[in-house]
């Protein structure tokens, strides 16, 4: 019985390694297609808005695509990334860890920012954190934290 349990655990572990290895092979492609007409947007933030920190930011996605956690390579899905006081320069590479990854499929986040002016942009990433082709992203908006 103990030998059988060990074999099952070993098989599960090997399957996990195989799945993880397969999912990381395509990280450099950046070829996951987006669905035409898809938009991401801030539900409760607008250009020039003044907010208090922390602020619960709510994120929207039009119905052409869906939300899925990172590593879930499901068709027509992605997950949100927040780019604050920065830009994404290479849309064919994985979005850097210096940006906020909502890798579990979250659609809102409590944001703590220092007082002052900030830029914020929303970008949808595929299962491996790479923007879709063409990229699905919001306009950069300016906010002020009081």
MARTI-379026 format. One record per residue: residue in three letters; residue number from 1; z, y, x of N, C-alpha, C in turn. Coordinates in Angstrom, 1 decimal. Last residue first. Example, Ala and Ser with C-alpha at 12.3 -4.5 7.8 and 13.67 -1.06 7.14 Angstrom:
% MARTI-379026
ser / 2 / 7.1 / -2.2 / 12.8 / 7.1 / -1.1 / 13.7 / 7.9 / 0.0 / 12.9
ala / 1 / 7.8 / -5.7 / 13.2 / 7.8 / -4.5 / 12.3 / 7.8 / -3.3 / 13.2
This chain:
% MARTI-379026
unk / 146 / -2.9 / 62.1 / -3.9 / -1.9 / 63.2 / -3.8 / -0.6 / 62.7 / -3.3
unk / 145 / -6.0 / 61.3 / -2.6 / -4.7 / 60.7 / -2.9 / -3.6 / 61.9 / -2.8
unk / 144 / -9.2 / 61.7 / -3.9 / -8.1 / 62.4 / -3.2 / -6.8 / 61.7 / -3.6
unk / 143 / -12.5 / 60.3 / -3.3 / -11.2 / 60.4 / -4.1 / -10.2 / 61.2 / -3.2
unk / 142 / -15.9 / 59.8 / -3.6 / -14.8 / 60.5 / -2.9 / -13.6 / 60.6 / -3.9
unk / 141 / -18.0 / 56.9 / -3.5 / -17.3 / 58.0 / -4.2 / -16.2 / 58.6 / -3.3
unk / 140 / -21.1 / 55.5 / -3.0 / -19.8 / 55.9 / -2.3 / -19.2 / 57.0 / -3.1
unk / 139 / -22.2 / 53.3 / -5.6 / -22.3 / 54.5 / -4.8 / -21.0 / 54.7 / -4.1
unk / 138 / -21.9 / 49.7 / -5.2 / -21.7 / 51.0 / -5.9 / -22.1 / 52.1 / -5.0
unk / 137 / -24.2 / 47.0 / -4.7 / -23.1 / 47.9 / -4.3 / -23.1 / 49.1 / -5.1
unk / 136 / -25.8 / 44.3 / -3.7 / -25.3 / 44.8 / -5.0 / -24.0 / 45.7 / -4.6
unk / 135 / -28.8 / 44.0 / -1.7 / -27.3 / 44.2 / -1.9 / -27.0 / 44.8 / -3.2
unk / 134 / -31.4 / 41.7 / -2.8 / -30.9 / 43.0 / -2.3 / -29.4 / 43.1 / -2.5
unk / 133 / -29.1 / 39.7 / -1.4 / -30.4 / 40.3 / -1.1 / -31.2 / 40.5 / -2.4
unk / 132 / -25.5 / 40.3 / -0.9 / -26.7 / 39.6 / -1.5 / -28.0 / 40.3 / -1.0
unk / 131 / -23.4 / 40.4 / 2.0 / -24.1 / 41.0 / 0.9 / -25.3 / 40.3 / 0.4
unk / 130 / -21.3 / 37.7 / 2.8 / -22.5 / 38.4 / 3.2 / -23.1 / 39.1 / 2.0
unk / 129 / -19.2 / 36.0 / 2.4 / -18.9 / 37.4 / 2.6 / -20.1 / 38.2 / 3.0
unk / 128 / -20.0 / 33.5 / 1.5 / -19.7 / 33.6 / 2.9 / -19.5 / 35.1 / 3.3
unk / 127 / -20.8 / 33.8 / -1.2 / -19.7 / 32.8 / -0.8 / -19.2 / 33.0 / 0.6
unk / 126 / -21.5 / 37.3 / -1.1 / -21.8 / 35.9 / -1.5 / -20.6 / 35.1 / -1.0
unk / 125 / -20.2 / 40.4 / -2.3 / -20.5 / 39.5 / -1.2 / -20.7 / 38.1 / -1.7
unk / 124 / -20.6 / 43.7 / -3.5 / -20.5 / 42.3 / -3.8 / -20.9 / 41.4 / -2.6
unk / 123 / -18.8 / 46.6 / -2.8 / -19.9 / 45.7 / -2.4 / -19.6 / 44.3 / -2.8
unk / 122 / -17.8 / 49.8 / -3.4 / -17.6 / 48.5 / -3.8 / -18.9 / 47.7 / -3.4
unk / 121 / -16.2 / 52.5 / -1.6 / -17.4 / 51.8 / -2.1 / -17.1 / 50.4 / -2.4
unk / 120 / -14.7 / 55.6 / -0.9 / -14.5 / 54.2 / -1.3 / -15.8 / 53.7 / -1.9
unk / 119 / -13.1 / 58.0 / 1.1 / -14.3 / 57.5 / 0.5 / -14.1 / 56.1 / 0.2
unk / 118 / -10.5 / 60.5 / 0.7 / -11.0 / 59.1 / 1.1 / -12.3 / 58.9 / 0.5
unk / 117 / -8.0 / 62.9 / 1.6 / -9.3 / 62.6 / 1.0 / -9.8 / 61.2 / 1.6
unk / 116 / -4.4 / 62.4 / 1.0 / -5.6 / 63.0 / 1.6 / -6.9 / 62.5 / 1.0
unk / 115 / -1.9 / 59.9 / 1.7 / -2.3 / 61.2 / 1.1 / -3.5 / 61.8 / 1.8
unk / 114 / -2.9 / 56.5 / 2.2 / -2.2 / 57.7 / 2.6 / -2.7 / 58.9 / 1.8
unk / 113 / -2.9 / 54.0 / -0.3 / -3.7 / 54.8 / 0.6 / -2.8 / 56.0 / 1.0
unk / 112 / -2.9 / 51.0 / -1.8 / -2.0 / 51.9 / -1.2 / -2.7 / 52.7 / -0.1
unk / 111 / -4.0 / 49.5 / -4.7 / -4.4 / 50.1 / -3.5 / -3.4 / 51.1 / -3.0
unk / 110 / -4.1 / 46.6 / -6.3 / -3.2 / 47.8 / -6.2 / -3.4 / 48.3 / -4.8
unk / 109 / -7.1 / 45.5 / -7.9 / -6.2 / 45.5 / -6.7 / -5.3 / 46.7 / -6.7
unk / 108 / -9.2 / 43.3 / -9.7 / -8.4 / 44.5 / -9.6 / -7.5 / 44.4 / -8.4
unk / 107 / -10.5 / 41.0 / -9.7 / -11.3 / 42.1 / -10.2 / -10.4 / 43.4 / -10.3
unk / 106 / -10.7 / 38.2 / -7.4 / -9.9 / 39.2 / -8.1 / -10.9 / 40.4 / -8.6
unk / 105 / -11.6 / 36.1 / -6.0 / -12.3 / 36.4 / -7.2 / -11.6 / 37.5 / -8.0
unk / 104 / -10.5 / 35.8 / -3.6 / -10.0 / 34.8 / -4.6 / -10.7 / 35.1 / -6.0
unk / 103 / -11.3 / 37.8 / -2.0 / -11.9 / 36.5 / -1.8 / -11.5 / 35.5 / -2.8
unk / 102 / -11.7 / 40.7 / -1.6 / -11.1 / 40.1 / -2.8 / -11.6 / 38.7 / -3.0
unk / 101 / -11.2 / 42.3 / 1.3 / -11.9 / 41.2 / 0.7 / -11.1 / 40.7 / -0.5
unk / 100 / -11.6 / 45.4 / 2.7 / -10.7 / 44.6 / 1.8 / -11.6 / 43.6 / 1.1
unk / 99 / -12.4 / 45.5 / 6.2 / -12.6 / 45.9 / 4.8 / -11.7 / 45.0 / 4.0
unk / 98 / -12.1 / 44.3 / 8.6 / -11.5 / 45.6 / 8.5 / -11.6 / 46.2 / 7.1
unk / 97 / -13.6 / 42.0 / 8.5 / -12.2 / 41.9 / 8.0 / -11.5 / 43.2 / 8.0
unk / 96 / -17.0 / 42.7 / 7.5 / -15.9 / 42.6 / 8.5 / -14.5 / 42.6 / 7.8
unk / 95 / -19.3 / 40.6 / 5.9 / -18.5 / 41.9 / 5.8 / -17.2 / 41.7 / 6.7
unk / 94 / -21.8 / 39.0 / 7.8 / -20.5 / 38.9 / 7.0 / -19.8 / 40.2 / 7.1
unk / 93 / -25.0 / 40.5 / 7.8 / -23.9 / 39.8 / 8.5 / -22.7 / 39.8 / 7.5
unk / 92 / -27.0 / 42.0 / 6.8 / -27.3 / 40.6 / 7.0 / -26.2 / 39.8 / 7.7
unk / 91 / -26.4 / 44.7 / 6.6 / -26.3 / 43.9 / 5.4 / -26.6 / 42.4 / 5.5
unk / 90 / -24.7 / 46.6 / 8.7 / -25.7 / 45.5 / 8.8 / -25.4 / 44.6 / 7.6
unk / 89 / -22.9 / 48.6 / 8.0 / -24.2 / 49.0 / 8.7 / -25.2 / 47.9 / 8.8
unk / 88 / -20.9 / 49.9 / 5.7 / -21.4 / 48.7 / 6.2 / -22.8 / 49.0 / 6.8
unk / 87 / -18.4 / 52.4 / 6.4 / -19.6 / 52.0 / 5.9 / -20.0 / 50.6 / 6.4
unk / 86 / -15.3 / 54.1 / 5.5 / -16.2 / 53.4 / 6.4 / -17.5 / 53.1 / 5.7
unk / 85 / -13.2 / 54.6 / 3.6 / -13.4 / 55.4 / 4.8 / -14.2 / 54.8 / 5.9
unk / 84 / -13.4 / 51.3 / 2.5 / -12.7 / 52.5 / 2.4 / -12.8 / 53.3 / 3.7
unk / 83 / -14.8 / 49.0 / 0.6 / -15.1 / 49.6 / 1.9 / -14.5 / 51.0 / 1.7
unk / 82 / -14.0 / 46.0 / -0.9 / -13.8 / 47.4 / -0.9 / -14.0 / 48.0 / 0.5
unk / 81 / -15.7 / 43.4 / -2.5 / -15.2 / 43.9 / -1.2 / -15.1 / 45.4 / -1.4
unk / 80 / -15.9 / 40.6 / -4.8 / -15.8 / 42.0 / -4.5 / -15.2 / 42.3 / -3.1
unk / 79 / -18.2 / 37.8 / -4.8 / -16.8 / 38.4 / -5.0 / -16.8 / 39.8 / -4.4
unk / 78 / -20.6 / 36.1 / -6.9 / -20.1 / 36.7 / -5.6 / -18.7 / 37.2 / -5.8
unk / 77 / -23.5 / 34.3 / -8.3 / -22.1 / 34.8 / -8.2 / -21.8 / 35.4 / -6.9
unk / 76 / -25.9 / 32.8 / -8.6 / -25.7 / 34.1 / -9.3 / -24.3 / 34.6 / -9.4
unk / 75 / -24.6 / 29.5 / -8.0 / -25.7 / 30.4 / -8.2 / -25.3 / 31.7 / -9.0
unk / 74 / -21.9 / 29.1 / -5.7 / -22.4 / 28.9 / -7.1 / -23.5 / 29.9 / -7.3
unk / 73 / -20.1 / 28.3 / -3.4 / -21.6 / 28.6 / -3.4 / -22.2 / 28.3 / -4.7
unk / 72 / -17.2 / 29.4 / -2.7 / -17.8 / 28.7 / -3.8 / -19.3 / 29.1 / -3.9
unk / 71 / -16.4 / 30.9 / -0.5 / -16.7 / 29.5 / -0.2 / -17.2 / 28.8 / -1.5
unk / 70 / -14.6 / 33.2 / -2.6 / -15.3 / 32.9 / -1.4 / -15.4 / 31.4 / -1.2
unk / 69 / -14.8 / 32.8 / -6.3 / -14.1 / 33.0 / -5.0 / -15.0 / 32.7 / -3.8
unk / 68 / -17.0 / 34.7 / -8.4 / -16.5 / 33.4 / -7.9 / -15.8 / 33.6 / -6.6
unk / 67 / -18.4 / 36.4 / -11.2 / -17.4 / 36.4 / -10.0 / -17.0 / 35.0 / -9.7
unk / 66 / -21.9 / 36.7 / -12.0 / -20.5 / 36.4 / -12.2 / -19.7 / 36.5 / -11.0
unk / 65 / -24.6 / 38.8 / -13.2 / -24.0 / 37.9 / -12.2 / -22.5 / 37.7 / -12.6
unk / 64 / -25.2 / 40.3 / -15.5 / -26.3 / 39.5 / -14.8 / -25.8 / 38.5 / -13.8
unk / 63 / -23.2 / 41.9 / -16.5 / -23.3 / 40.5 / -16.9 / -24.4 / 39.6 / -16.3
unk / 62 / -21.7 / 43.9 / -13.9 / -22.5 / 43.7 / -15.1 / -22.8 / 42.2 / -15.3
unk / 61 / -18.4 / 44.4 / -12.9 / -19.7 / 43.7 / -12.6 / -20.5 / 43.5 / -13.8
unk / 60 / -15.7 / 46.4 / -11.8 / -16.6 / 45.9 / -12.8 / -17.8 / 45.3 / -12.2
unk / 59 / -12.2 / 46.8 / -11.0 / -13.6 / 46.6 / -10.6 / -14.5 / 46.0 / -11.6
unk / 58 / -9.6 / 49.0 / -10.8 / -10.2 / 48.0 / -11.6 / -11.7 / 48.0 / -11.3
unk / 57 / -6.7 / 49.7 / -8.9 / -8.2 / 49.9 / -9.0 / -8.8 / 48.7 / -9.7
unk / 56 / -3.8 / 51.2 / -9.2 / -4.4 / 49.9 / -9.6 / -5.9 / 50.2 / -9.8
unk / 55 / -2.3 / 52.8 / -6.5 / -3.1 / 52.9 / -7.6 / -3.8 / 51.6 / -7.9
unk / 54 / 0.8 / 53.9 / -5.0 / -0.3 / 53.0 / -5.2 / -1.0 / 53.2 / -6.5
unk / 53 / -0.7 / 57.1 / -5.1 / -0.6 / 55.8 / -4.4 / 0.7 / 55.2 / -4.7
unk / 52 / -2.6 / 58.9 / -7.5 / -1.3 / 58.7 / -6.8 / -1.3 / 57.3 / -6.3
unk / 51 / -5.7 / 60.7 / -7.4 / -4.8 / 59.6 / -7.8 / -3.5 / 59.7 / -7.0
unk / 50 / -8.5 / 62.5 / -8.5 / -7.2 / 62.6 / -7.8 / -6.3 / 61.5 / -8.3
unk / 49 / -12.0 / 62.1 / -8.2 / -10.8 / 61.9 / -8.9 / -9.6 / 62.0 / -8.0
unk / 48 / -14.6 / 62.4 / -7.2 / -13.7 / 63.5 / -7.1 / -12.3 / 63.3 / -7.8
unk / 47 / -16.0 / 59.9 / -9.2 / -16.2 / 60.9 / -8.1 / -15.3 / 62.1 / -8.3
unk / 46 / -13.6 / 57.7 / -10.6 / -14.8 / 58.5 / -10.7 / -14.9 / 59.4 / -9.5
unk / 45 / -12.2 / 54.7 / -11.7 / -12.3 / 55.7 / -10.6 / -13.6 / 56.4 / -10.8
unk / 44 / -12.1 / 52.4 / -13.4 / -11.1 / 53.5 / -13.6 / -11.1 / 54.5 / -12.4
unk / 43 / -14.1 / 50.7 / -12.7 / -13.8 / 50.9 / -14.1 / -13.0 / 52.2 / -14.3
unk / 42 / -16.7 / 51.0 / -10.4 / -15.3 / 51.2 / -10.6 / -15.0 / 51.5 / -12.1
unk / 41 / -19.2 / 48.4 / -10.2 / -18.8 / 49.7 / -10.4 / -17.2 / 49.7 / -10.5
unk / 40 / -22.4 / 46.8 / -9.6 / -20.9 / 46.8 / -9.5 / -20.4 / 48.2 / -9.6
unk / 39 / -25.2 / 45.4 / -11.3 / -24.5 / 46.5 / -10.7 / -23.0 / 46.2 / -10.6
unk / 38 / -28.4 / 43.8 / -11.5 / -26.9 / 43.7 / -11.3 / -26.3 / 45.0 / -10.7
unk / 37 / -31.1 / 44.0 / -11.5 / -30.4 / 44.8 / -12.5 / -28.9 / 44.7 / -12.4
unk / 36 / -31.8 / 40.7 / -10.4 / -32.3 / 42.1 / -10.6 / -31.5 / 42.7 / -11.7
unk / 35 / -29.3 / 39.0 / -8.7 / -30.1 / 39.0 / -9.9 / -30.5 / 40.5 / -10.1
unk / 34 / -29.6 / 38.3 / -5.2 / -28.9 / 38.9 / -6.3 / -29.9 / 38.8 / -7.5
unk / 33 / -29.8 / 35.4 / -3.0 / -30.4 / 36.4 / -3.8 / -29.5 / 37.0 / -4.9
unk / 32 / -28.7 / 35.0 / 0.3 / -28.3 / 34.7 / -1.1 / -28.9 / 35.8 / -2.0
unk / 31 / -29.2 / 35.5 / 2.9 / -30.3 / 35.3 / 2.1 / -30.0 / 34.9 / 0.6
unk / 30 / -27.6 / 35.5 / 5.2 / -27.7 / 36.7 / 4.4 / -28.8 / 36.6 / 3.4
unk / 29 / -27.2 / 33.6 / 7.5 / -28.4 / 33.7 / 6.7 / -28.6 / 35.1 / 6.0
unk / 28 / -24.9 / 33.0 / 8.7 / -25.7 / 34.0 / 9.4 / -27.0 / 34.3 / 8.6
unk / 27 / -23.6 / 30.9 / 7.4 / -23.0 / 32.2 / 7.4 / -23.9 / 33.3 / 7.9
unk / 26 / -24.2 / 28.2 / 7.1 / -25.2 / 29.2 / 6.6 / -24.7 / 30.7 / 6.7
unk / 25 / -22.0 / 26.8 / 8.1 / -23.3 / 26.7 / 8.8 / -24.2 / 27.9 / 8.4
unk / 24 / -19.9 / 26.8 / 6.4 / -19.9 / 27.8 / 7.5 / -21.2 / 27.8 / 8.3
unk / 23 / -20.2 / 24.6 / 4.7 / -20.2 / 26.0 / 4.2 / -20.2 / 27.1 / 5.2
unk / 22 / -20.0 / 22.4 / 6.4 / -21.3 / 22.7 / 5.8 / -21.3 / 24.2 / 5.3
unk / 21 / -17.3 / 22.6 / 7.2 / -18.4 / 22.7 / 8.2 / -19.7 / 23.1 / 7.6
unk / 20 / -16.1 / 22.1 / 4.7 / -15.9 / 23.4 / 5.4 / -17.0 / 23.6 / 6.4
unk / 19 / -17.1 / 19.5 / 4.1 / -17.4 / 20.6 / 3.2 / -17.2 / 21.9 / 3.9
unk / 18 / -15.9 / 18.1 / 6.4 / -17.4 / 18.1 / 6.1 / -17.8 / 19.3 / 5.2
unk / 17 / -13.2 / 18.6 / 5.9 / -13.8 / 19.0 / 7.2 / -15.3 / 19.1 / 7.0
unk / 16 / -12.9 / 17.3 / 3.4 / -12.6 / 18.7 / 3.6 / -13.3 / 19.3 / 4.8
unk / 15 / -13.5 / 14.7 / 4.2 / -14.4 / 15.4 / 3.2 / -14.2 / 16.9 / 3.3
unk / 14 / -11.3 / 14.2 / 5.9 / -12.7 / 14.2 / 6.4 / -13.7 / 14.8 / 5.5
unk / 13 / -9.2 / 14.3 / 4.0 / -9.3 / 15.2 / 5.1 / -10.7 / 15.3 / 5.7
unk / 12 / -9.9 / 12.1 / 2.4 / -9.8 / 13.5 / 1.8 / -9.9 / 14.5 / 2.9
unk / 11 / -9.7 / 10.0 / 4.2 / -10.9 / 10.3 / 3.6 / -11.0 / 11.7 / 3.0
unk / 10 / -6.9 / 10.2 / 4.8 / -7.9 / 10.4 / 5.9 / -9.3 / 10.7 / 5.3
unk / 9 / -5.9 / 9.5 / 2.3 / -5.6 / 10.8 / 2.9 / -6.6 / 11.2 / 4.0
unk / 8 / -6.9 / 6.9 / 2.1 / -7.3 / 7.9 / 1.1 / -7.0 / 9.3 / 1.7
unk / 7 / -5.5 / 5.7 / 4.3 / -7.0 / 5.7 / 4.2 / -7.5 / 6.8 / 3.3
unk / 6 / -2.9 / 5.9 / 3.4 / -3.3 / 6.6 / 4.6 / -4.8 / 6.7 / 4.7
unk / 5 / -2.9 / 4.2 / 1.2 / -2.6 / 5.7 / 1.0 / -3.1 / 6.5 / 2.2
unk / 4 / -3.4 / 1.8 / 2.5 / -4.3 / 2.3 / 1.5 / -4.2 / 3.8 / 1.3
unk / 3 / -1.0 / 1.5 / 4.0 / -2.3 / 1.6 / 4.7 / -3.4 / 2.2 / 3.8
unk / 2 / 0.8 / 1.3 / 1.9 / 0.9 / 2.4 / 2.8 / -0.4 / 2.6 / 3.6
unk / 1 / 0.0 / -1.2 / 0.8 / 0.0 / 0.0 / 0.0 / 0.0 / 1.3 / 0.9
